Amino acid sequence: MEQTLKITNVLADPTRYSIYEYITKRHKEVTVQEIADEFEIHPNVARLHLSKLEDVDMLKSENKKTGRGGRPSRIYRLSDDVIELSFPFRDYRLLAKIAIDSMLKLGELAETALYETGKRYGVELMESQLAKRSMTKEQLNFEQKIDILKTTSTMLGFYPDLYIKENEKKFFFQIFNCPFNEIAKEHKTETCNMHIAFIKGLLESLFEDFELIGTQNLIDGCDSCSYNINISK
C-alpha cells in the first residue's frame, strides 16, 4: 500500500506524468537536457521530475559517455520492473501463471487450444474496435488499417511502432512492452507462440492475406519484439 501511494503521488503531477508518457513513446534513453527542451522547463526541474520517477522504480538511470569528451551524461530509461496499481490488490500474474502451468500439463492438445484461443481473442478485440467505428475492413484503406492497429496496440500497452516499408505491401511492427513478459520467462515458447497467435488475430481482422515474420524478441534480450508483415491482399 505504501508503494502504491508513492506511485500515485508521483504521477499526480501533470508534467511528471507527461514526461513518463513521453519516455514510454520514445523507446530510447533520454537525458535531462532532452526533457528540459521538450517540456520547456529548467534542467534542474527536469532532473527533479526524472529523479521522482526513478525513486518509485518507474525509471532507471546510469552515467553514460557521449563520445564527445567531458563528463558522462546521466541517461534515463524505462524500468523493467512491473508497476501494478490495484485497490484492493489482486495478483493477476499469479492467476495467469496457474492457468498456463495447468494447460501445459494437459499436453499437446491443450497447447494447441491455447494458441487458437489467443488468436480468437485477437480477432474479437479488433472486430470490436472496428464495430466502434461502424466500419468493416473492406471500407478501410491501408493507412486507416495501420492507424487502427497502432491505436489498438497502444491500448493494449504494447508501446508499438509501425513503419510502412513498401507501397502498402510491407510494414514493420515493433512491440516495446510485452504484457506477458514475466510468464514468458518461464514458458518462452508457449507464451510467445500464444502472443504471436494473438497478433495474427488482430491482423486477420484487417487484412485478407498476410505473412508475419518475427525478427527479434524481447525475451532474448532485444529492445523489442519485431515483425515484418507482408500483405498479399
Phi and psi restraints in degrees (value plus and minus 20) as a CYANA .aco file:
   2 GLU   PHI     -81.3   -41.3
   2 GLU   PSI     -63.6   -23.6
   3 GLN   PHI     -85.8   -45.8
   3 GLN   PSI     -57.3   -17.3
   4 THR   PHI     -81.7   -41.7
   4 THR   PSI     -62.9   -22.9
   5 LEU   PHI     -85.5   -45.5
   5 LEU   PSI     -57.5   -17.5
   6 LYS   PHI     -83.3   -43.3
   6 LYS   PSI     -63.5   -23.5
   7 ILE   PHI     -84.9   -44.9
   7 ILE   PSI     -66.8   -26.8
   8 THR   PHI     -84.7   -44.7
   8 THR   PSI     -54.3   -14.3
   9 ASN   PHI     -87.0   -47.0
   9 ASN   PSI     -61.9   -21.9
  10 VAL   PHI     -84.2   -44.2
  10 VAL   PSI     -62.1   -22.1
  11 LEU   PHI    -102.1   -62.1
  11 LEU   PSI     -26.4    13.6
  12 ALA   PHI     -89.2   -49.2
  12 ALA   PSI     -43.2    -3.2
  13 ASP   PHI     -97.0   -57.0
  13 ASP   PSI     100.4   140.4
  14 PRO   PHI     -78.4   -38.4
  14 PRO   PSI     -61.2   -21.2
  15 THR   PHI     -85.5   -45.5
  15 THR   PSI     -63.4   -23.4
  16 ARG   PHI     -84.1   -44.1
  16 ARG   PSI     -60.6   -20.6
  17 TYR   PHI     -82.6   -42.6
  17 TYR   PSI     -62.6   -22.6
  18 SER   PHI     -84.9   -44.9
  18 SER   PSI     -56.2   -16.2
  19 ILE   PHI     -84.3   -44.3
  19 ILE   PSI     -64.8   -24.8
  20 TYR   PHI     -83.2   -43.2
  20 TYR   PSI     -63.1   -23.1
  21 GLU   PHI     -81.5   -41.5
  21 GLU   PSI     -60.1   -20.1
  22 TYR   PHI     -81.3   -41.3
  22 TYR   PSI     -62.9   -22.9
  23 ILE   PHI     -87.6   -47.6
  23 ILE   PSI     -57.5   -17.5
  24 THR   PHI     -84.0   -44.0
  24 THR   PSI     -52.5   -12.5
  25 LYS   PHI    -106.6   -66.6
  25 LYS   PSI     -38.0     2.0
  26 ARG   PHI     -93.8   -53.8
  26 ARG   PSI     -54.9   -14.9
  27 HIS   PHI      42.6    82.6
  27 HIS   PSI      -3.4    36.6
  28 LYS   PHI    -161.4  -121.4
  28 LYS   PSI     146.8   186.8
  29 GLU   PHI     -86.6   -46.6
  29 GLU   PSI     130.1   170.1
  30 VAL   PHI    -147.5  -107.5
  30 VAL   PSI     138.3   178.3
  31 THR   PHI    -131.4   -91.4
  31 THR   PSI     145.8   185.8
  32 VAL   PHI     -78.3   -38.3
  32 VAL   PSI     -63.4   -23.4
  33 GLN   PHI     -85.6   -45.6
  33 GLN   PSI     -57.9   -17.9
  34 GLU   PHI     -81.6   -41.6
  34 GLU   PSI     -64.4   -24.4
  35 ILE   PHI     -86.2   -46.2
  35 ILE   PSI     -60.0   -20.0
  36 ALA   PHI     -81.3   -41.3
  36 ALA   PSI     -62.9   -22.9
  37 ASP   PHI     -88.4   -48.4
  37 ASP   PSI     -62.9   -22.9
  38 GLU   PHI     -84.8   -44.8
  38 GLU   PSI     -58.7   -18.7
  39 PHE   PHI    -125.5   -85.5
  39 PHE   PSI     -14.2    25.8
  40 GLU   PHI      33.7    73.7
  40 GLU   PSI      31.3    71.3
  41 ILE   PHI    -147.7  -107.7
  41 ILE   PSI     143.6   183.6
  42 HIS   PHI     -88.1   -48.1
  42 HIS   PSI     123.4   163.4
  43 PRO   PHI     -73.6   -33.6
  43 PRO   PSI     -55.5   -15.5
  44 ASN   PHI     -84.6   -44.6
  44 ASN   PSI     -56.0   -16.0
  45 VAL   PHI     -90.3   -50.3
  45 VAL   PSI     -61.3   -21.3
  46 ALA   PHI     -81.0   -41.0
  46 ALA   PSI     -63.1   -23.1
  47 ARG   PHI     -82.6   -42.6
  47 ARG   PSI     -58.7   -18.7
  48 LEU   PHI     -82.4   -42.4
  48 LEU   PSI     -66.8   -26.8
  49 HIS   PHI     -81.5   -41.5
  49 HIS   PSI     -64.3   -24.3
  50 LEU   PHI     -84.3   -44.3
  50 LEU   PSI     -59.0   -19.0
  51 SER   PHI     -85.6   -45.6
  51 SER   PSI     -59.4   -19.4
  52 LYS   PHI     -82.4   -42.4
  52 LYS   PSI     -61.0   -21.0
  53 LEU   PHI     -87.5   -47.5
  53 LEU   PSI     -54.4   -14.4
  54 GLU   PHI     -91.6   -51.6
  54 GLU   PSI     -54.0   -14.0
  55 ASP   PHI     -79.7   -39.7
  55 ASP   PSI     -49.9    -9.9
  56 VAL   PHI    -123.9   -83.9
  56 VAL   PSI       0.2    40.2
  57 ASP   PHI      45.8    85.8
  57 ASP   PSI       3.8    43.8
  58 MET   PHI    -107.6   -67.6
  58 MET   PSI     -41.8    -1.8
  59 LEU   PHI    -150.0  -110.0
  59 LEU   PSI     137.8   177.8
  60 LYS   PHI    -144.3  -104.3
  60 LYS   PSI     132.4   172.4
  61 SER   PHI    -157.3  -117.3
  61 SER   PSI     140.3   180.3
  62 GLU   PHI    -180.8  -140.8
  62 GLU   PSI     140.1   180.1
  63 ASN   PHI    -104.0   -64.0
  63 ASN   PSI     117.4   157.4
  64 LYS   PHI    -163.2  -123.2
  64 LYS   PSI     111.5   151.5
  65 LYS   PHI     -92.8   -52.8
  65 LYS   PSI     119.7   159.7
  66 THR   PHI    -109.7   -69.7
  66 THR   PSI     -32.2     7.8
  67 GLY   PHI      66.2   106.2
  67 GLY   PSI     -17.0    23.0
  68 ARG   PHI    -125.9   -85.9
  68 ARG   PSI     -11.6    28.4
  69 GLY   PHI      64.2   104.2
  69 GLY   PSI     157.0   197.0
  70 GLY   PHI      60.2   100.2
  70 GLY   PSI    -187.0  -147.0
  71 ARG   PHI     -93.7   -53.7
  71 ARG   PSI     127.6   167.6
  72 PRO   PHI     -82.6   -42.6
  72 PRO   PSI     128.5   168.5
  73 SER   PHI    -109.6   -69.6
  73 SER   PSI     129.8   169.8
  74 ARG   PHI    -105.9   -65.9
  74 ARG   PSI     100.0   140.0
  75 ILE   PHI    -134.0   -94.0
  75 ILE   PSI     129.1   169.1
  76 TYR   PHI    -142.7  -102.7
  76 TYR   PSI     122.2   162.2
  77 ARG   PHI    -161.7  -121.7
  77 ARG   PSI     146.4   186.4
  78 LEU   PHI     -84.9   -44.9
  78 LEU   PSI     120.6   160.6
  79 SER   PHI     -95.0   -55.0
  79 SER   PSI     129.2   169.2
  80 ASP   PHI    -101.9   -61.9
  80 ASP   PSI     -30.0    10.0
  81 ASP   PHI     -88.3   -48.3
  81 ASP   PSI     122.4   162.4
  82 VAL   PHI    -106.6   -66.6
  82 VAL   PSI     106.6   146.6
  83 ILE   PHI    -125.3   -85.3
  83 ILE   PSI     100.7   140.7
  84 GLU   PHI    -144.2  -104.2
  84 GLU   PSI     114.7   154.7
  85 LEU   PHI    -139.8   -99.8
  85 LEU   PSI     103.9   143.9
  86 SER   PHI    -172.6  -132.6
  86 SER   PSI     114.2   154.2
  87 PHE   PHI    -146.7  -106.7
  87 PHE   PSI      90.5   130.5
  88 PRO   PHI     -93.2   -53.2
  88 PRO   PSI     152.2   192.2
  89 PHE   PHI     -83.3   -43.3
  89 PHE   PSI     115.6   155.6
  90 ARG   PHI    -155.0  -115.0
  90 ARG   PSI     109.9   149.9
  91 ASP   PHI    -116.0   -76.0
  91 ASP   PSI      63.4   103.4
  92 TYR   PHI     -91.9   -51.9
  92 TYR   PSI     -46.4    -6.4
  93 ARG   PHI     -83.9   -43.9
  93 ARG   PSI     -60.0   -20.0
  94 LEU   PHI     -83.6   -43.6
  94 LEU   PSI     -62.3   -22.3
  95 LEU   PHI     -80.7   -40.7
  95 LEU   PSI     -63.3   -23.3
  96 ALA   PHI     -84.1   -44.1
  96 ALA   PSI     -61.2   -21.2
  97 LYS   PHI     -84.3   -44.3
  97 LYS   PSI     -63.1   -23.1
  98 ILE   PHI     -81.5   -41.5
  98 ILE   PSI     -63.1   -23.1
  99 ALA   PHI     -83.6   -43.6
  99 ALA   PSI     -65.6   -25.6
 100 ILE   PHI     -84.3   -44.3
 100 ILE   PSI     -67.7   -27.7
 101 ASP   PHI     -78.5   -38.5
 101 ASP   PSI     -62.1   -22.1
 102 SER   PHI     -85.6   -45.6
 102 SER   PSI     -63.4   -23.4
 103 MET   PHI     -84.9   -44.9
 103 MET   PSI     -62.4   -22.4
 104 LEU   PHI     -87.9   -47.9
 104 LEU   PSI     -45.8    -5.8
 105 LYS   PHI     -90.3   -50.3
 105 LYS   PSI     -36.8     3.2
 106 LEU   PHI    -105.9   -65.9
 106 LEU   PSI     -24.7    15.3
 107 GLY   PHI      75.7   115.7
 107 GLY   PSI    -186.3  -146.3
 108 GLU   PHI     -80.6   -40.6
 108 GLU   PSI     -58.5   -18.5
 109 LEU   PHI     -82.1   -42.1
 109 LEU   PSI     -62.7   -22.7
 110 ALA   PHI     -88.3   -48.3
 110 ALA   PSI     -56.0   -16.0
 111 GLU   PHI     -83.6   -43.6
 111 GLU   PSI     -62.3   -22.3
 112 THR   PHI     -82.7   -42.7
 112 THR   PSI     -60.2   -20.2
 113 ALA   PHI     -84.0   -44.0
 113 ALA   PSI     -54.9   -14.9
 114 LEU   PHI     -81.2   -41.2
 114 LEU   PSI     -65.0   -25.0
 115 TYR   PHI     -88.6   -48.6
 115 TYR   PSI     -61.4   -21.4
 116 GLU   PHI     -84.1   -44.1
 116 GLU   PSI     -58.5   -18.5
 117 THR   PHI     -88.7   -48.7
 117 THR   PSI     -60.6   -20.6
 118 GLY   PHI     -78.6   -38.6
 118 GLY   PSI     -64.7   -24.7
 119 LYS   PHI     -85.2   -45.2
 119 LYS   PSI     -62.3   -22.3
 120 ARG   PHI     -81.4   -41.4
 120 ARG   PSI     -60.6   -20.6
 121 TYR   PHI     -86.5   -46.5
 121 TYR   PSI     -54.7   -14.7
 122 GLY   PHI     -83.3   -43.3
 122 GLY   PSI     -63.8   -23.8
 123 VAL   PHI     -82.0   -42.0
 123 VAL   PSI     -68.3   -28.3
 124 GLU   PHI     -84.1   -44.1
 124 GLU   PSI     -59.5   -19.5
 125 LEU   PHI     -85.0   -45.0
 125 LEU   PSI     -67.1   -27.1
 126 MET   PHI     -86.9   -46.9
 126 MET   PSI     -58.2   -18.2
 127 GLU   PHI     -83.8   -43.8
 127 GLU   PSI     -54.2   -14.2
 128 SER   PHI     -88.2   -48.2
 128 SER   PSI     -54.6   -14.6
 129 GLN   PHI     -87.5   -47.5
 129 GLN   PSI     -58.5   -18.5
 130 LEU   PHI     -87.4   -47.4
 130 LEU   PSI     -59.2   -19.2
 131 ALA   PHI     -83.8   -43.8
 131 ALA   PSI     -55.9   -15.9
 132 LYS   PHI     -83.1   -43.1
 132 LYS   PSI     -48.7    -8.7
 133 ARG   PHI    -113.2   -73.2
 133 ARG   PSI     -19.5    20.5
 134 SER   PHI      34.1    74.1
 134 SER   PSI      23.9    63.9
 135 MET   PHI    -155.3  -115.3
 135 MET   PSI     138.4   178.4
 136 THR   PHI    -132.7   -92.7
 136 THR   PSI     145.2   185.2
 137 LYS   PHI     -84.5   -44.5
 137 LYS   PSI     -46.2    -6.2
 138 GLU   PHI     -88.2   -48.2
 138 GLU   PSI     -43.1    -3.1
 139 GLN   PHI    -107.4   -67.4
 139 GLN   PSI     -29.1    10.9
 140 LEU   PHI    -117.0   -77.0
 140 LEU   PSI     121.2   161.2
 141 ASN   PHI    -106.2   -66.2
 141 ASN   PSI     156.8   196.8
 142 PHE   PHI     -81.2   -41.2
 142 PHE   PSI     -65.3   -25.3
 143 GLU   PHI     -83.1   -43.1
 143 GLU   PSI     -57.7   -17.7
 144 GLN   PHI     -85.8   -45.8
 144 GLN   PSI     -59.2   -19.2
 145 LYS   PHI     -83.7   -43.7
 145 LYS   PSI     -63.0   -23.0
 146 ILE   PHI     -83.2   -43.2
 146 ILE   PSI     -61.1   -21.1
 147 ASP   PHI     -83.9   -43.9
 147 ASP   PSI     -62.6   -22.6
 148 ILE   PHI     -86.9   -46.9
 148 ILE   PSI     -59.6   -19.6
 149 LEU   PHI     -82.0   -42.0
 149 LEU   PSI     -62.5   -22.5
 150 LYS   PHI     -88.4   -48.4
 150 LYS   PSI     -62.2   -22.2
 151 THR   PHI     -82.2   -42.2
 151 THR   PSI     -64.6   -24.6
 152 THR   PHI     -85.9   -45.9
 152 THR   PSI     -61.0   -21.0
 153 SER   PHI     -85.1   -45.1
 153 SER   PSI     -56.8   -16.8
 154 THR   PHI     -85.0   -45.0
 154 THR   PSI     -62.4   -22.4
 155 MET   PHI     -79.4   -39.4
 155 MET   PSI     -53.5   -13.5
 156 LEU   PHI    -100.7   -60.7
 156 LEU   PSI     -25.0    15.0
 157 GLY   PHI      62.5   102.5
 157 GLY   PSI       3.0    43.0
 158 PHE   PHI     -98.3   -58.3
 158 PHE   PSI     -36.7     3.3
 159 TYR   PHI      30.7    70.7
 159 TYR   PSI      41.4    81.4
 160 PRO   PHI    -106.7   -66.7
 160 PRO   PSI     140.3   180.3
 161 ASP   PHI    -153.8  -113.8
 161 ASP   PSI     119.0   159.0
 162 LEU   PHI    -150.7  -110.7
 162 LEU   PSI     113.5   153.5
 163 TYR   PHI    -147.6  -107.6
 163 TYR   PSI     102.8   142.8
 164 ILE   PHI     -95.0   -55.0
 164 ILE   PSI     109.6   149.6
 165 LYS   PHI    -126.0   -86.0
 165 LYS   PSI     -53.4   -13.4
 166 GLU   PHI    -177.6  -137.6
 166 GLU   PSI      74.8   114.8
 167 ASN   PHI      24.2    64.2
 167 ASN   PSI      30.1    70.1
 168 GLU   PHI      42.3    82.3
 168 GLU   PSI       2.2    42.2
 169 LYS   PHI    -136.4   -96.4
 169 LYS   PSI     -40.1    -0.1
 170 LYS   PHI    -162.8  -122.8
 170 LYS   PSI     122.4   162.4
 171 PHE   PHI    -167.3  -127.3
 171 PHE   PSI     138.1   178.1
 172 PHE   PHI    -128.5   -88.5
 172 PHE   PSI     105.6   145.6
 173 PHE   PHI    -138.4   -98.4
 173 PHE   PSI      99.7   139.7
 174 GLN   PHI    -137.5   -97.5
 174 GLN   PSI     118.7   158.7
 175 ILE   PHI    -139.5   -99.5
 175 ILE   PSI      98.2   138.2
 176 PHE   PHI    -117.0   -77.0
 176 PHE   PSI     -24.2    15.8
 177 ASN   PHI    -161.2  -121.2
 177 ASN   PSI     101.1   141.1
 178 CYS   PHI    -120.0   -80.0
 178 CYS   PSI      98.6   138.6
 179 PRO   PHI     -90.2   -50.2
 179 PRO   PSI     -30.5     9.5
 180 PHE   PHI    -128.7   -88.7
 180 PHE   PSI      -2.2    37.8
 181 ASN   PHI     -76.4   -36.4
 181 ASN   PSI     -66.7   -26.7
 182 GLU   PHI     -85.1   -45.1
 182 GLU   PSI     -60.3   -20.3
 183 ILE   PHI     -90.1   -50.1
 183 ILE   PSI     -58.2   -18.2
 184 ALA   PHI     -83.5   -43.5
 184 ALA   PSI     -46.7    -6.7
 185 LYS   PHI     -83.5   -43.5
 185 LYS   PSI     -47.1    -7.1
 186 GLU   PHI    -118.3   -78.3
 186 GLU   PSI     -52.6   -12.6
 187 HIS   PHI    -151.3  -111.3
 187 HIS   PSI      47.9    87.9
 188 LYS   PHI     -79.0   -39.0
 188 LYS   PSI     -75.5   -35.5
 189 THR   PHI     -79.9   -39.9
 189 THR   PSI     -70.6   -30.6
 190 GLU   PHI     -87.0   -47.0
 190 GLU   PSI     -63.6   -23.6
 191 THR   PHI     -87.8   -47.8
 191 THR   PSI     -64.2   -24.2
 192 CYS   PHI     -85.5   -45.5
 192 CYS   PSI     -59.9   -19.9
 193 ASN   PHI     -85.1   -45.1
 193 ASN   PSI     -57.2   -17.2
 194 MET   PHI     -85.1   -45.1
 194 MET   PSI     -61.0   -21.0
 195 HIS   PHI     -85.2   -45.2
 195 HIS   PSI     -61.0   -21.0
 196 ILE   PHI     -83.3   -43.3
 196 ILE   PSI     -60.8   -20.8
 197 ALA   PHI     -81.8   -41.8
 197 ALA   PSI     -59.2   -19.2
 198 PHE   PHI     -81.8   -41.8
 198 PHE   PSI     -65.0   -25.0
 199 ILE   PHI     -83.7   -43.7
 199 ILE   PSI     -60.3   -20.3
 200 LYS   PHI     -80.9   -40.9
 200 LYS   PSI     -55.8   -15.8
 201 GLY   PHI     -83.9   -43.9
 201 GLY   PSI     -61.6   -21.6
 202 LEU   PHI     -79.5   -39.5
 202 LEU   PSI     -66.6   -26.6
 203 LEU   PHI     -88.0   -48.0
 203 LEU   PSI     -57.7   -17.7
 204 GLU   PHI     -81.6   -41.6
 204 GLU   PSI     -49.3    -9.3
 205 SER   PHI     -99.3   -59.3
 205 SER   PSI     -27.3    12.7
 206 LEU   PHI    -134.6   -94.6
 206 LEU   PSI     -53.5   -13.5
 207 PHE   PHI    -144.4  -104.4
 207 PHE   PSI     120.8   160.8
 208 GLU   PHI     -88.1   -48.1
 208 GLU   PSI     -64.3   -24.3
 209 ASP   PHI    -165.2  -125.2
 209 ASP   PSI     110.7   150.7
 210 PHE   PHI    -174.7  -134.7
 210 PHE   PSI     144.7   184.7
 211 GLU   PHI    -147.1  -107.1
 211 GLU   PSI     108.7   148.7
 212 LEU   PHI    -129.8   -89.8
 212 LEU   PSI     102.5   142.5
 213 ILE   PHI    -142.7  -102.7
 213 ILE   PSI      95.9   135.9
 214 GLY   PHI     -94.8   -54.8
 214 GLY   PSI     117.6   157.6
 215 THR   PHI    -137.2   -97.2
 215 THR   PSI     -46.6    -6.6
 216 GLN   PHI    -179.4  -139.4
 216 GLN   PSI     143.3   183.3
 217 ASN   PHI    -159.2  -119.2
 217 ASN   PSI     114.9   154.9
 218 LEU   PHI     -78.3   -38.3
 218 LEU   PSI     -58.1   -18.1
 219 ILE   PHI     -85.7   -45.7
 219 ILE   PSI     -43.0    -3.0
 220 ASP   PHI    -106.5   -66.5
 220 ASP   PSI     -14.6    25.4
 221 GLY   PHI      74.6   114.6
 221 GLY   PSI     -14.9    25.1
 222 CYS   PHI     -96.6   -56.6
 222 CYS   PSI     146.4   186.4
 223 ASP   PHI    -103.2   -63.2
 223 ASP   PSI     -25.2    14.8
 224 SER   PHI    -183.1  -143.1
 224 SER   PSI     143.1   183.1
 225 CYS   PHI    -110.5   -70.5
 225 CYS   PSI     102.7   142.7
 226 SER   PHI    -145.7  -105.7
 226 SER   PSI     123.2   163.2
 227 TYR   PHI    -159.0  -119.0
 227 TYR   PSI     118.8   158.8
 228 ASN   PHI    -113.2   -73.2
 228 ASN   PSI     108.7   148.7
 229 ILE   PHI    -132.1   -92.1
 229 ILE   PSI      96.5   136.5
 230 ASN   PHI    -123.1   -83.1
 230 ASN   PSI     101.3   141.3
 231 ILE   PHI    -116.6   -76.6
 231 ILE   PSI     103.0   143.0
 232 SER   PHI    -105.9   -65.9
 232 SER   PSI     -59.8   -19.8
